[in-house]
Amino acid sequence: MSKYEKRSEIDNKSILPNKKLVAFLFLISIVLVLVKIFLASQLAVEGERIQKINEQKEALQEDNQKLRNQIADVSSLGLIEDKAAKKGFIKLSKIDFVVLSRPVALGP
């Protein structure tokens, strides 16, 4: 056996495990790329869902604020006074108190 043949035999032995290693690493790379694509897709879907939920939240907050404003308008003292006047209520100028000599809850 010549030097060249020994060298060639050694090179073939050292290349063979490297081919397996390269194939394994290539397979792992493909799997990782596919996982990355899947996760990016999921992230985009979840991001869109979160955006829709945020939009609904903002719309509900606006509706709540409008309802609070309507409640404040309807329960304002001026409006209540106007409605009372239309129904025949009058504003008292003097308030009279009834003073009892003993508590009412005790009875006669």
N, C-alpha and C positions, 0 to 999 in steps of 0.2 A: 504494500500500500504506500502510495506516495504521499507527500505532504499535502498536495492539493486534494486528494481524495479524502484524507482525514479532515481537512478543513471543511470540505463540502459536506461531509457527514455531520460534523459538529454544527454547521450553519443550518442544516435541515432540521436537526433536533431542536435547536434554539428557536427557529422560526415557527415550528409547529405549535408550541404552546402560545406563542404570540398571536397566531392566527385565531386560536380559540379565545384568547383574551380580547383581541380586537373585535371579534364577532360578539362576544358577551357585552363589551362596552357599547358597541353599536346598538345592540338590542335594548340595553338599558337607556341609551340616549333616545331611541324612538319612543319607548314607554314614557320617559320623562316629558318629551315634547307633547305626546298625546294627553298626558295628565295636565300639562300647562294649558293646552287648548281647552280642555274640559273645564278647568277651574276658571279660566278667563271668561268662558261662556256663562258659567254659573254666576260669576261676579257681575257680569253685565245684566243678567236677568234680575238678580237681587237688587242691584242698583236702580233699575227701572221700577221695581216694585216699591222700593223705599221712596223713590221720587213721587210715585202716585199717592202713597200714604201721606207724605208731607203736604202734597197739594190738597188732599182731603182735609187734613188737619187745619191748614190755613183757611180753607173755605168754611169749616165749622167754627173756627175762631171768629171769622168775620160775621157769620150768622149770629153767633152768641153776642157779639158786640152790638149788632143791629137790634137784637131783642132786648138787651139791657137798655139801649137808648129809648126804645118804645116803652118799656116799663117805666123809665124815668119820666118820659113825657106824660104818660097816662096818670102816673101817681103824683104829679106836681101839684102843689097846694093851689095854685091859681086855677088849674083846670078843675080840680075837685070843687073849689068854691063856686066856679061858674055852673057846674052841673047841679050843685046843691041849690043855687039861686033859681035855676030853671025849674026845679022840682018843688019850689015853694018854701024852701028853708030860708030863714032869715038869720042875720048875724046878731048875736046878743051884745047889748051894750053893757049890761050889768048881770053878774052871776049871783044868784041867791043861794045860800046854803041853809039846809035844814039841820038844826042842832037838836039831837035827842038827849033826853036825860039819862036813858039807860040803853045798852046795846040792843039792837033789833034781833039778833040771833038768839037771845035768851027767851024771847017770846013773852006773853002776858003772865 
